[in-house]
């Protein structure tokens, strides 16, 4: 099999990209800030899913340098680093973000600004980053920039979730190696023969989502559905045996028509299966759409609990089956 022609592909891709991501972390601002500036913590969450950081150095002061070597699951290493140009304790970080090849030559040249806003005992973080391809083939890397940062922030959320809910210090457990992301998540993917916008609207419209949400035999009542960052979603699923399953979530990210992220914050009291973060991604593939649901739990034990007690994997597949049937009906109208 021939290797892909990266330079040819890159010619059709932008040589510069800027993204902005905002999300709320269930942790005090000082803790989230420290996770960005202390290399002991930085190395545990930096990079996309499955990546590790065998080299992680950070001299968090104005003019100080940072350097990370990310290692992909296949063993490929991706060095990056830069210099801090602005540091306001617990409020703001600005640093250059330069990816290099193995010889240290720049591949991508970027600037990243991270702001931290206190919201009670939580933290609203806004990441603004811009990158320019220094060499022609690096333009292809820009396509994955948003997904890479999104997955990094998901890993950061899981990391700070292990910290105390109060106070600004980390327990010993927080500095211990985190459980594998795969051990704590459930992933379900489906390709639908329908355009992305159609599926997006079927998700965010309360009148449509009740037509397909939940496993077979279930119905859903929407009490409130405010699809925007910080918006609340309250609904009750009614089982075939008459049992009601109340649910309350808060939307963290809504990027039309690409991604929806929400945190499940209310359900059956005391049940760890009702505390998780869900990420839905909508990827256009011509006239079709790849839809991926990721459910991230606080621990592998919580993930195992909900998988066994509620059969959530089968329930998720049945829900996507119902979505496919609903979309097919829409196309026939």
C-alpha angles and dihedrals in degrees: 000000000000120000115252117263097244096179092051092048092046091058089072094046128081116263091213133042138177126192136181122202125182126187140156120238122205093230138083117275095244090057094049091047091050091051087061097046106035110078091209088066099029092063092056097062110018116115138025124308113298095019124122130196112224089173119043122158128163128175096187103202133098106284092016120128132231127199131184130176109202118204118206122216089259091055098255112142125219115193120203138163147139147170131283111241099174133020123176108177111253091347115066144007126188121181142153113253114204125174116203139187122245091276092055096253114145116257101168125019116201148159123217129195121189122187126192120204122186115233106179105291091341133078130228108209124192119192119195115180134168126191134185124199108240094188125036098248092053090071087078090061092061091070090068096041097099094045091048093053092043092054091046090055090048088055090047090053091052091048097051090043087072091059124092113278089229132041131030103263132093124234120228088256090063094060093047117099110281122239115266112277089229089058091057103041141070117208125193122178130186134173114218126199091231136090119267095243091057092053093043091055091047087057102045099039111088091207091057103037092059088060093066111011117120137019122308113294094025127115127196135217116200114212098172133355118176104169102201134093106291092015120134127235117196122176141148124222115209115210124216089253092055096259114143122219110196118201136187125186138170121219114235102177132015113178110171119252099351114058145011121190124181138166119229103223104161137043134104107001115253095008111128090203089071095062114077145111120246125201121191116190124191113202119186114225104180107288090345132075132219108213118194127187118196120185113192119196129195092246143005088250092058090047092051091047095055093042092055102034099043103021087230095171093058089041090054092050091049090050091054089046089056090047090053091050091048092051091048089054091050092053091052093055 
